[in-house]
Amino acid sequence: MDHKISDYIIKATNDYRPEIAICTGSGLGSIAKDIEQEYFITYDEIGGNPKSLVTGHGHGGFAIGKIDNKKVICLVGRSHLYEGWKESDVYWVMSELKLIGVKQIIFTNASGSLDINMPPSSVMMITDHINFSGRNSLIGLRDPFICGDKLYDKKMIESFRKIAVENNIKLFEGTYLMVLGPNFETPAEIKMFQSFGAQAIGMSTVQEVLACAYSKIRVSAIAIITNYGTGMTDEEITHEQNLKNAEAARKNMDLLIKKYIESL
């Protein structure tokens, strides 16, 4: 496999080797501002690295430095399968983080709510998922039979629960359902997904989580709720409105992540 990402980062950072990674979703790259940055490597510098073409996905690169003296690497902006990238691209990036030295990763994403009691601007800890994308980043790998009940690290989840209580942050928990996208779902689809038992829906994260499980990287994931699913209210869903709702909850999410890293 081509190791241009890990090779380039290791060389460009003088073998810096962060052990904690953060992968940000739509409008959620602000956590990078909390990093005492020592390096910023754009995706274009490396070349060939899948990069997002979606408005709101940040500057596109690896922010590398420290939070509370812990070495971290933040992926500012992520690629999506609906942009034309392959599942193997997702696995490639996650496996490259493992080669750099990453042992645990925190994912963030912007999601739609399937639960009327979880309104836009809420923060939800993902505790399980449903892969409804019809795609899988483990296809073609040797012995890809990972255990589905160990994808989201229970110790990491418990730490986030404790931090949320200590900082008076309402932290929902639930199952995240991934669709391929790129269009928002129909009212009939939303009703079907609700019947599956999912609380939130989005177009990312699951492929990365599978790749990390295969690479033995510990995972936690936080969803920012940007909208209700289509048909749950009369409000029209737009990407622009979702970005505004994400901004409203971003501070709580950033605080959770920062406090978690400080607790390590």
Beta strands, then each sheet from edge to edge (+ up, - down):
strand 1: 20-23
strand 2: 36-42
strand 3: 61-67
strand 4: 70-76
strand 5: 104-113
strand 6: 123-131
strand 7: 171-178
strand 8: 200-202
strand 9: 218-228
sheet 1: 2+ 3- 4+ 1+ 5+ 8- 7- 6- 9+
end
